[in-house]
Amino acid sequence: MMDHALEAAFAAFLQVSPGLDGVHTFAAHENAEHGLPAITVAAKSDPLAGSCNVFRADLALLIESEAHDSRPEVHALLVENVRAVLGDKARVLEMIRAGGAVHLYGYTFTGSTLEVDGTRFHTTLTIKVGYGNPHAG
């Protein structure tokens, strides 16, 4: 499924990005136990104009930190680091394309939400993504 490939590509990219050391990064389809701080990448795709090879996706990055171990400023810095890493679009496009799982055409931030419960800070960054199957031919 192309959603899984897109999630895995972004998760792999974030895992090796500077400024995100010590942050656990997962694709939503992995269904893995993880410690915090963490980033979970979830995608929902639709084919463009009935294509089997070109898609648009809503990508959500759920960024979580322990409220007991962190101050709001620490969580906010993590969110800003994620934004900064993804702000270098040329690098993101190059590295995700080089991974070979998806061909990333482009993306744009569409929003963010912050929630706090008794134990965690949650920020969700939402992104619109255009991508394709690099193995189509």
GIPE-V556633 format. One line per field, one symbol per residue. ss: DSSP state (a for helix, b for strand, c for the rest). psi: psi as a letter, one per 20 degrees, with the letter a starting at -180 (. if undefined). burial: b if it has 16 or more other C-alpha atoms within 10 Angstrom, else e. A space follows every 50 residues. Layout:
ss=???
psi=???
burial=???
//
This chain:
ss=caaaaaaaaaaaaaaccccccccbbbbaaacccccccbbbbbbbbbbaaa cccbbbbbbbbbbbbbcccccaaaaaaaaaaaaaaaacaaaaaaaaaaac ccbbbbbbbbbbbbbbcccbbbbbbbbbbbbbccccc
psi=phghggghggggghhjpqikpjpppqqhihlqpqrqqqppppqoqqqplj qiipqqqoppoopqqphhiqqhhgghggghgggggihmhgggggghghhi hqophrrqpirqqpqpahiqpppopqpppprroijq.
burial=ebbbbbbbbbbbbbbeeeebeebbbbbbeeeeeeeebbbbbbbebbbeee eebbbbbbbbbbbbbbbeeeeeeebbebbebbeebbeeeeebbebbbeee bbbbeebebeeeeeeeeeebbbbbbbbbbbbbbeeee
//
